[in-house]
Amino acid sequence: MESVRTALSLLELVAEHGEVGVSELARQSGEPKTTVQRNLVTLHEAGWLRPVQKGSRRNWAVSSKILTVASHVEPVADLRPLALPVMEDLRQKTAETIHLMQRDGKEVVLIERLDSPQALRTVRAIGLRAPLHVASNGKAVLANLEPDQIEDYLSEELVAWTPSSHTDPARLRRHLKLVQKQGYAFNDGELDRDVRAIAAPVFDPNAVPIAALSISCPATRFPKSKIETYGRLVKDAAATITRSIASGA
């Protein structure tokens, strides 16, 4: 698995440079030149890279194969411009912080945030990453993955971020079924102590969950009596973004 990661990292570096030699790749990757050279040859044999001769020196560039693969990828609209008007509307309705987190493998990443106008509010940095099972956004995504993907996730260690985090696979499995049925995920201090949040999934045109929208605030302002109301609001907002993605608006 480590060799695969190394090869993919080198492929990304070559793509970033456009054309680059072994010495520079070794310097940037921190790998020995022999390891870099071996991986470059393997990528070349697989059709991903092509050699570019510069006098006596050989550089490397990506091949057209990457364009062939890219042509089969379903384009997904940039989420932030589509989501911002919806997020602003949701912030005005709740006066709370609104988060948009995008799935990246077995994590979600915060890509946009609109802060609550209130002095006491939740503040998270753009780029924050969290495992799917500890964030409301992550649970909203996880609950809507294919069953085998869910089981694959549950088969790994569920690390706790707070004492309230789900760490028991059976309990989390039951919770995810409820999330899928309701259409939203409630988080009660599982990511941050004394913070409650509620999130709903955003889907791509193939009905794959790619992100989630959430309302987040101090637990003191989010009694459980608000769950149904906030759940409906965030679910409707996420559905609006999903429709915008589908229409390409």
C-alpha positions in Angstrom: 0.0 0.0 0.0 2.9 2.4 0.8 4.4 1.9 -2.7 1.0 2.8 -4.2 0.9 6.0 -2.2 4.4 6.8 -3.3 3.6 6.3 -6.9 0.5 8.4 -6.7 2.3 11.2 -4.9 5.0 11.3 -7.6 2.3 11.3 -10.3 0.7 14.3 -8.6 4.1 16.1 -8.4 4.8 15.5 -12.1 1.3 16.9 -13.0 2.0 20.0 -10.9 5.3 20.7 -12.6 4.2 19.8 -16.1 7.7 18.5 -16.8 10.3 17.5 -14.1 13.4 15.4 -13.5 14.2 12.7 -11.1 16.5 14.9 -8.8 13.8 17.5 -8.3 11.1 14.8 -7.6 13.4 13.2 -5.1 14.0 16.5 -3.4 10.4 17.4 -3.1 9.1 13.9 -2.2 11.9 13.1 0.2 12.3 9.7 -1.4 15.6 8.2 -2.6 16.4 8.7 -6.3 16.4 5.0 -6.8 12.8 4.8 -5.4 11.7 7.7 -7.5 13.2 6.3 -10.7 11.7 2.9 -10.1 8.2 4.4 -9.6 8.5 6.6 -12.6 9.4 3.7 -14.8 6.4 1.7 -13.4 4.1 4.7 -14.1 5.5 4.9 -17.6 5.0 1.2 -18.3 1.4 1.6 -17.1 0.9 4.5 -19.5 0.5 7.4 -17.0 3.9 9.1 -17.7 6.0 9.8 -20.8 9.7 10.6 -20.9 10.9 13.9 -22.3 14.5 14.0 -23.4 16.4 17.2 -22.6 19.8 16.7 -24.1 21.5 14.1 -22.0 18.9 14.5 -19.2 15.5 12.8 -19.1 12.5 14.6 -17.6 9.0 13.2 -17.1 5.5 14.5 -18.0 2.0 13.1 -17.6 0.7 11.3 -20.7 -2.6 11.8 -22.4 -4.0 8.8 -20.5 -4.9 11.1 -17.7 -7.2 13.0 -20.0 -8.9 9.9 -21.2 -9.7 8.9 -17.6 -10.8 12.5 -16.8 -13.2 12.4 -19.7 -15.2 9.6 -17.9 -15.6 11.6 -14.7 -19.0 13.1 -14.1 -18.4 16.8 -13.6 -19.7 18.2 -10.3 -20.4 21.9 -9.9 -18.3 23.9 -7.5 -20.2 23.6 -4.3 -19.5 26.9 -2.6 -21.0 29.4 -5.1 -24.1 27.1 -5.3 -24.3 26.7 -1.5 -23.6 30.3 -0.3 -27.1 31.8 -1.0 -28.7 28.8 0.7 -26.4 29.0 3.6 -27.1 32.7 4.1 -30.8 32.0 4.1 -30.3 29.3 6.7 -28.2 31.6 8.9 -30.9 34.3 8.8 -33.6 31.8 9.8 -31.6 30.3 12.7 -29.1 33.1 13.7 -26.5 30.2 14.1 -23.3 29.2 12.4 -23.7 27.2 9.1 -21.0 24.8 7.9 -20.5 23.2 4.5 -18.3 20.1 4.7 -17.2 18.0 1.7 -16.4 14.3 1.8 -12.8 13.3 1.3 -12.5 9.6 1.7 -13.3 8.6 5.3 -13.3 12.2 6.4 -15.2 15.4 5.9 -13.5 18.8 5.3 -14.9 22.2 6.1 -14.9 24.1 2.9 -17.3 27.0 3.8 -18.6 28.7 6.9 -21.0 31.5 7.7 -20.7 32.6 11.3 -23.5 33.2 13.7 -24.1 36.9 14.4 -24.3 36.1 18.1 -21.3 36.8 20.4 -21.2 33.2 21.7 -20.8 30.9 18.7 -19.0 27.9 17.3 -15.8 28.8 15.3 -14.0 26.3 13.2 -11.2 26.9 10.7 -11.7 26.4 7.0 -9.9 23.2 6.2 -10.8 21.4 9.4 -11.0 17.6 8.9 -13.0 15.2 11.0 -13.8 11.4 10.7 -17.2 10.7 9.3 -18.5 9.2 12.5 -17.8 12.2 14.8 -19.2 15.2 12.9 -22.9 15.7 12.1 -21.9 16.4 8.5 -19.9 13.2 8.4 -22.7 11.1 9.8 -25.1 12.6 7.3 -22.7 11.5 4.5 -21.8 8.1 6.0 -25.5 7.1 6.5 -26.2 7.5 2.8 -23.2 5.5 1.5 -23.7 2.1 0.0 -24.1 -0.7 2.6 -20.7 -2.3 1.9 -19.0 1.1 2.2 -20.7 1.6 5.6 -19.6 -1.8 6.8 -16.1 -1.1 5.5 -16.0 2.0 7.6 -17.4 0.3 10.7 -14.8 -2.5 10.4 -12.1 0.0 11.4 -11.3 1.5 14.8 -13.8 4.2 15.7 -11.6 6.8 17.4 -13.4 9.0 20.0 -12.9 12.8 19.9 -15.0 13.4 23.0 -16.6 11.0 25.6 -19.8 11.4 23.6 -18.3 10.1 20.3 -19.7 6.9 18.8 -17.1 4.1 19.2 -19.3 1.0 19.2 -19.9 -0.3 15.7 -23.3 -1.8 16.5 -24.6 1.3 18.2 -23.3 3.5 15.4 -24.9 1.2 12.8 -28.3 1.6 14.5 -27.8 5.4 14.7 -26.9 5.6 11.0 -30.1 3.8 10.1 -32.1 6.4 12.0 -30.1 9.2 10.3 -31.0 7.8 6.9 -34.6 7.5 7.8 -34.9 11.0 9.2 -32.8 12.6 6.5 -30.6 14.5 9.0 -27.9 13.7 11.6 -27.9 15.2 15.1 -24.6 15.6 17.0 -24.6 16.0 20.7 -21.0 17.0 21.7 -19.4 14.2 19.7 -17.0 16.4 17.9 -16.7 19.3 20.4 -17.9 19.3 24.0 -20.8 21.5 24.7 -21.6 21.9 20.9 -24.6 20.6 19.2 -25.1 20.4 15.4 -27.5 19.0 12.9 -26.7 18.2 9.3 -28.2 16.9 6.1 -26.5 15.4 3.0 -25.9 17.0 -0.4 -25.9 14.6 -3.3 -24.3 14.6 -6.8 -26.3 13.9 -9.9 -25.7 10.1 -9.4 -27.3 10.3 -5.9 -23.9 9.9 -4.2 -23.4 11.9 -1.0 -20.6 14.3 -1.6 -21.1 16.8 1.2 -23.3 17.9 4.0 -24.7 21.2 5.3 -25.1 21.8 9.1 -26.4 24.2 11.7 -23.9 24.4 14.6 -24.2 26.2 18.0 -23.5 26.0 21.7 -25.6 23.3 23.3 -27.2 25.8 25.6 -29.0 27.4 22.5 -29.9 24.0 21.0 -32.4 22.2 23.2 -33.6 18.9 21.9 -37.0 20.5 21.4 -35.4 22.2 18.4 -34.2 19.1 16.6 -37.3 18.6 14.5 -37.4 22.2 13.4 -33.7 22.6 12.7 -33.8 19.1 11.0 -36.4 20.2 8.6 -34.7 23.5 7.8 -31.3 21.9 7.1 -32.8 19.1 5.1 -34.7 21.5 2.9 -31.5 23.6 2.5 -29.4 20.7 1.5 -32.0 19.5 -0.9 -31.9 22.9 -2.6 -28.2 22.6 -3.1 -28.6 19.1 -4.5 -31.1 20.4 -7.0 -28.8 23.2 -8.0 -26.0 20.6 -8.6 -28.3 18.5 -10.7 -29.4 21.4 -12.9 -25.9 22.8 -13.2 -27.2 26.2 -11.9 
